[in-house]
């Protein structure tokens, strides 16, 4: 499989049921694409199933999974993957991403647990991603996650992520907020991390808000507005990697749809500013 970019452009929004009806009734938005957790929609029938189908016909739709558990010691749930494939094919899902983490062993956990940054884990995870891609017959996009401890660490996070991307031949969902959160919690330079990621493998990006627990501890909640340092980091990411599709995540303390659309418009303004600067320097 050769590396390809995600077949969407512009600025996107994570679709939530709380504003589904209002978004469906809003004619003109700055939203270029939507993203959902497939686990929340793939078995959905009735009115919500019909509403989802209508949104997938109106907007390019991406899926961002919650339960694949790429790094789990438990076997891959291949029945789940077959159900995913049918859902993706039915709704013309443009791209499927998952967290570079695990959330299960004998049962599912409520948190995304960090995979140990080791050579052994690189090979293990890469083999599982290859199998996933084989079953789905599409590329998997893995997301850099926020984490609060790194048990058994033998290599740094940048080396670990790049090694998996290369060995598995998969793509990257670059979460700019997660880079910022980890840079504070683990004391590294966020822009150095972002510059180290291979441009050709970045399918799309996430941006979100977080919660400051303490000066040296940020919790990745997706429950607040994006802060200025993260917007600045997004600008720097565009400057280094080019104009990559970017999606706003908001999972908790969800405000009005108009407020979310305003933030999506901010993504557009940053993208337009990059285009202006790129043309003027070109």
C-alpha positions in Angstrom: 0.0 0.0 0.0 1.5 3.3 -1.0 1.0 6.3 1.4 -1.8 8.6 0.4 -3.2 11.7 2.1 -6.7 11.7 3.5 -9.3 12.5 0.7 -10.7 15.5 2.5 -9.7 19.1 2.6 -10.2 22.1 4.8 -11.6 22.1 8.4 -13.8 19.4 10.0 -15.9 18.8 13.1 -16.5 15.8 15.3 -20.2 14.9 14.9 -22.1 14.5 18.2 -25.7 13.5 18.7 -26.4 16.6 20.8 -26.2 18.9 17.7 -27.0 16.4 14.9 -30.5 17.7 14.2 -29.4 21.4 14.3 -26.5 20.7 12.0 -28.7 18.9 9.6 -31.0 22.0 9.5 -28.1 24.4 9.0 -27.6 25.2 5.3 -24.3 27.0 5.2 -21.4 26.0 7.5 -17.7 26.2 7.3 -17.5 22.5 8.0 -15.8 20.6 5.1 -16.0 17.1 6.7 -17.2 15.3 9.7 -15.8 12.6 12.0 -17.5 10.0 14.2 -16.6 7.1 16.4 -17.8 4.1 14.4 -18.7 2.2 17.6 -21.4 4.7 18.3 -23.1 4.5 14.9 -22.4 1.1 13.2 -25.3 -0.8 14.8 -27.6 2.2 14.8 -31.0 1.8 13.1 -34.2 3.7 13.2 -34.3 7.5 13.2 -30.7 8.0 14.3 -29.5 5.5 11.6 -31.4 7.5 8.9 -30.0 10.8 10.2 -26.5 9.4 10.1 -27.0 8.2 6.6 -28.2 11.6 5.5 -25.1 13.3 7.1 -22.8 10.8 5.5 -24.4 11.7 2.1 -24.0 15.4 2.7 -20.5 15.6 4.2 -17.4 13.6 3.6 -17.2 11.3 6.6 -14.2 10.0 8.6 -14.2 7.5 11.4 -12.0 7.7 14.5 -12.2 4.5 16.5 -12.2 4.0 20.2 -12.0 0.2 20.8 -9.6 -1.4 18.3 -7.0 -1.6 21.1 -4.0 -1.8 18.7 -1.5 -2.4 21.5 -3.5 -4.9 23.5 -2.1 -8.3 24.6 -5.4 -9.8 23.6 -6.0 -11.1 20.1 -7.4 -8.7 17.5 -11.2 -8.8 17.3 -11.5 -9.8 13.7 -15.3 -10.1 13.8 -15.4 -6.4 14.9 -13.1 -5.5 11.9 -15.4 -7.3 9.5 -18.4 -5.3 10.9 -16.3 -2.1 10.6 -15.5 -2.9 6.9 -19.2 -3.3 6.0 -20.0 0.0 7.8 -17.2 1.9 6.0 -18.2 0.5 2.6 -21.9 1.3 3.2 -21.3 4.9 4.1 -18.3 5.6 1.9 -16.1 6.4 4.9 -13.1 8.3 3.6 -10.6 7.5 6.3 -10.3 5.3 9.4 -8.1 6.3 12.3 -7.4 4.8 15.7 -5.3 5.6 18.8 -1.8 4.3 19.2 -2.7 2.8 22.6 -4.7 -0.1 24.1 -7.9 -0.2 26.0 -8.5 -3.9 26.6 -7.2 -7.2 27.8 -9.8 -9.5 29.3 -12.3 -6.6 29.2 -12.5 -3.0 28.0 -11.0 -0.2 30.0 -12.3 3.4 30.2 -8.9 4.9 29.5 -6.5 4.7 26.6 -3.4 3.1 28.0 0.1 3.9 26.7 2.0 1.2 24.8 5.5 0.8 26.1 8.0 2.5 23.9 10.1 -0.6 23.1 11.5 -2.3 20.0 9.4 -5.4 20.9 6.2 -3.3 21.0 7.1 -1.7 17.6 7.1 -5.1 15.9 4.1 -6.3 17.8 1.9 -3.3 16.9 3.2 -3.1 13.3 2.2 -6.7 12.7 -1.3 -6.1 14.1 -1.7 -3.0 12.0 -0.7 -5.0 8.9 -3.4 -7.5 9.7 -6.0 -4.8 10.3 -5.2 -3.2 6.9 -5.4 -6.6 5.2 -8.9 -7.3 6.7 -10.2 -3.7 6.1 -8.6 -3.4 2.6 -7.7 0.2 3.5 -5.0 2.0 5.2 -5.1 2.6 9.0 -4.3 6.0 10.3 -2.8 6.0 13.8 -3.0 8.9 16.3 -0.3 10.1 18.6 -2.0 9.9 22.1 -1.6 11.9 25.3 -0.1 9.9 28.1 0.8 10.4 31.7 3.4 7.7 32.3 5.7 5.7 30.1 6.3 2.3 31.7 9.3 0.3 30.4 10.5 3.0 28.1 13.5 2.1 25.9 13.1 4.7 23.2 11.6 8.2 23.0 8.1 8.8 21.7 9.2 10.2 18.3 11.3 7.2 17.6 8.5 4.9 18.6 5.8 6.5 16.4 8.1 6.8 13.4 9.2 3.2 13.7 5.6 1.9 13.7 4.6 4.2 10.8 7.5 2.8 8.7 7.3 -0.9 9.7 3.5 -1.1 9.4 3.4 1.2 6.3 0.4 3.1 7.8 -0.4 6.8 8.1 -0.6 9.3 11.0 -3.3 11.4 12.5 -1.3 14.2 14.1 -3.1 15.5 17.1 -1.6 18.9 17.7 -3.2 19.3 21.1 -1.8 15.9 22.3 1.7 17.1 21.3 1.2 20.2 23.3 -0.2 18.4 26.3 2.7 15.8 26.3 5.3 18.5 25.8 4.2 20.2 29.1 3.7 16.9 31.0 7.0 15.3 29.8 9.0 18.5 29.3 10.0 18.5 25.6 9.8 21.0 22.7 6.5 20.5 20.9 7.6 21.9 17.6 10.6 19.6 17.5 8.2 16.6 17.8 6.0 17.9 15.0 8.9 18.6 12.7 10.2 15.1 13.3 7.0 13.5 11.9 7.1 12.4 8.2 5.0 14.9 6.2 4.0 12.3 3.6 2.4 10.1 6.2 0.2 12.8 7.9 -3.4 12.1 6.7 -5.1 14.8 8.8 -4.9 16.5 12.1 -6.8 17.0 15.3 -7.0 20.1 17.4 -8.8 20.4 20.8 -9.0 21.9 24.2 -7.7 20.5 27.5 -7.7 21.1 31.3 -4.9 22.5 33.3 -4.6 20.4 36.5 -1.4 22.1 37.6 1.4 24.2 36.1 3.2 21.0 35.0 0.2 18.7 34.4 -2.4 19.1 31.6 -5.3 16.6 31.2 -6.4 16.0 27.7 -10.2 16.4 28.1 -11.5 17.7 24.8 -13.8 19.7 27.0 -12.8 23.3 26.5 -11.9 25.8 23.7 -8.6 25.5 21.9 -6.0 27.8 23.6 -3.7 30.3 21.9 -0.5 28.3 22.3 -2.1 25.4 20.5 -3.4 27.6 17.7 0.2 28.9 17.4 1.5 25.4 17.2 -1.1 24.6 14.5 0.3 27.6 12.5 3.8 26.2 12.9 2.7 22.8 11.8 1.2 24.2 8.6 4.4 26.2 8.1 6.5 23.0 8.3 4.2 20.3 6.8 1.9 22.4 4.5 -1.8 22.7 4.6 -3.2 19.5 6.1 -7.0 18.9 6.8 -7.7 19.7 10.5 -10.6 18.7 12.6 -12.0 20.2 15.8 -12.7 17.7 18.6 -15.1 18.4 21.4 -16.3 15.5 23.6 -17.3 17.1 26.9 -18.9 20.4 28.0 -20.2 20.6 24.5 -21.3 24.2 23.8 -23.8 25.5 21.2 -23.4 24.5 17.6 -22.8 28.1 16.7 -19.9 28.2 19.1 -18.4 25.1 17.6 -18.9 26.5 14.1 -17.0 29.6 15.2 -14.1 27.5 16.2 -14.2 25.6 12.9 -14.1 29.0 11.2 -10.9 29.9 13.2 -9.3 26.8 11.7 -10.2 28.1 8.3 -8.7 31.5 9.1 -5.4 29.9 10.1 -5.5 27.9 6.9 -6.2 30.9 4.8 -3.4 32.9 6.6 -1.0 30.1 5.7 -2.1 30.2 2.1 -1.6 34.0 2.0 1.8 33.7 3.5 2.7 30.8 1.3 1.7 32.7 -1.9 3.5 35.9 -0.7 6.7 34.0 0.0 6.4 31.9 -3.2 
